Amino acid sequence: MTEYTPMNGFNANNGTNGRQSLFVDITLTNGTMNACIVGPRIGEREATIVANAINAQLKKCGKKVKALVLDFSEVQFISSLGLGMCIDVRNTAETNGAATSIVGLTSHLKELFEMMRLDRLFTISAKATKFGTAA
């Protein structure tokens, strides 16, 4: 993925409820970074923006992050570039020693992840709990 660059004119008061990105809401609580992907579609444009935002936060927080949780509760469709984004952020997290899990996949998306054998790279759970860990 491309290196993170801030979006022109973007700030926390432009209607995104404090989000750092248009397509992902990232929080860090007790060593768990929860990245809630804002859907409904993750295509080429969205995948690049999401990957840049998550990778930038992972690099910024470094070893403070023990686990990365990608929350797909709001996502209905993901392109091949979106699948690549998942692998990209997983690799960045892994270099910092953080495990990556995915929560909130629809049954269709869960089947896609299994068909592509991505379930071998991630812990996949049905839904997130209060702090982003699998239920």
C-alpha positions as CSV (number, residue, x, y, z in Angstrom):
1,M,0.0,0.0,0.0
2,T,1.0,3.6,-0.4
3,E,2.5,5.6,2.4
4,Y,0.1,7.6,4.6
5,T,-0.5,11.2,3.7
6,P,-3.0,13.5,5.4
7,M,-6.0,14.5,3.4
8,N,-6.1,18.1,2.3
9,G,-8.4,20.2,4.5
10,F,-9.4,17.3,6.7
11,N,-9.9,17.9,10.4
12,A,-11.8,16.3,13.2
13,N,-14.7,18.8,12.9
14,N,-15.8,18.1,9.4
15,G,-18.8,15.8,10.1
16,T,-17.0,12.5,10.9
17,N,-17.6,12.6,14.6
18,G,-13.9,12.9,15.5
19,R,-12.7,10.1,13.1
20,Q,-9.2,10.5,11.6
21,S,-10.4,9.0,8.3
22,L,-13.6,8.9,6.3
23,F,-13.7,5.1,6.2
24,V,-12.3,3.9,9.5
25,D,-12.7,4.8,13.2
26,I,-9.6,3.8,15.2
27,T,-9.5,3.6,19.0
28,L,-6.8,2.2,21.4
29,T,-7.9,0.7,24.7
30,N,-5.7,-1.3,27.0
31,G,-3.3,-2.3,24.2
32,T,-6.1,-3.3,21.8
33,M,-6.4,-1.2,18.7
34,N,-10.0,-1.4,17.4
35,A,-10.4,-0.3,13.7
36,C,-14.1,-0.1,12.9
37,I,-14.4,0.0,9.1
38,V,-17.1,2.3,7.8
39,G,-19.0,0.6,5.0
40,P,-21.0,-0.5,3.2
41,R,-18.3,-1.1,0.4
42,I,-14.6,-1.4,0.6
43,G,-13.2,-0.9,-2.9
44,E,-9.9,0.4,-4.3
45,R,-10.3,4.0,-2.9
46,E,-11.6,2.9,0.5
47,A,-9.0,0.1,0.9
48,T,-6.1,2.5,0.3
49,I,-7.4,5.1,2.8
50,V,-8.2,2.5,5.5
51,A,-4.8,0.8,5.1
52,N,-3.0,4.2,5.3
53,A,-4.9,5.3,8.4
54,I,-4.5,2.0,10.3
55,N,-0.8,1.6,9.3
56,A,-0.1,5.2,10.4
57,Q,-1.7,4.6,13.8
58,L,0.1,1.2,14.2
59,K,3.5,2.9,13.5
60,K,2.6,5.8,15.8
61,C,1.6,3.6,18.7
62,G,4.3,0.9,18.1
63,K,4.7,-1.7,20.8
64,K,1.8,-0.3,22.8
65,V,-0.5,-2.2,20.5
66,K,-0.8,-5.9,21.6
67,A,-3.8,-6.7,19.4
68,L,-5.5,-5.3,16.3
69,V,-9.2,-5.9,15.8
70,L,-10.7,-5.1,12.4
71,D,-14.4,-4.6,12.8
72,F,-16.4,-5.2,9.6
73,S,-19.9,-4.8,11.2
74,E,-20.8,-2.1,8.8
75,V,-19.4,-3.7,5.6
76,Q,-21.5,-5.6,3.1
77,F,-19.0,-5.8,0.2
78,I,-15.2,-6.0,0.0
79,S,-13.1,-6.1,-3.2
80,S,-9.9,-8.0,-3.8
81,L,-8.0,-4.8,-2.9
82,G,-9.9,-4.7,0.4
83,L,-8.7,-8.2,1.1
84,G,-5.2,-7.1,0.3
85,M,-5.7,-4.2,2.7
86,C,-6.5,-6.7,5.5
87,I,-3.2,-8.5,4.8
88,D,-1.3,-5.3,4.6
89,V,-2.4,-4.0,8.0
90,R,-1.9,-7.5,9.5
91,N,1.7,-7.5,8.3
92,T,2.3,-4.1,9.9
93,A,0.7,-5.2,13.1
94,E,2.8,-8.4,13.1
95,T,6.0,-6.4,12.8
96,N,5.1,-4.7,16.1
97,G,4.2,-8.0,17.7
98,A,0.4,-7.5,17.6
99,A,-2.0,-10.3,16.7
100,T,-4.8,-9.4,14.3
101,S,-8.4,-10.5,14.4
102,I,-11.5,-9.8,12.4
103,V,-15.0,-9.4,13.8
104,G,-18.5,-8.6,12.4
105,L,-18.2,-10.3,9.0
106,T,-21.5,-11.1,7.3
107,S,-22.0,-14.8,6.4
108,H,-21.2,-14.0,2.8
109,L,-17.9,-12.2,3.7
110,K,-17.0,-14.9,6.1
111,E,-17.3,-17.5,3.3
112,L,-15.2,-15.3,1.1
113,F,-12.4,-15.1,3.7
114,E,-12.6,-18.9,4.2
115,M,-12.6,-19.5,0.4
116,M,-9.5,-17.3,0.0
117,R,-8.0,-19.1,3.1
118,L,-7.6,-15.8,4.9
119,D,-9.0,-17.5,8.0
120,R,-5.5,-19.0,8.4
121,L,-4.0,-15.5,8.9
122,F,-6.7,-14.0,11.2
123,T,-8.8,-15.0,14.1
124,I,-12.3,-14.5,12.8
125,S,-15.2,-14.0,15.3
126,A,-18.9,-13.3,14.9
127,K,-19.1,-10.0,16.7
128,A,-17.2,-7.5,18.9
129,T,-17.5,-7.0,22.6
130,K,-17.1,-3.7,24.4
131,F,-13.3,-3.5,24.0
132,G,-13.1,-5.0,20.5
133,T,-12.2,-8.5,21.6
134,A,-14.1,-11.5,20.1
135,A,-17.3,-12.6,21.7
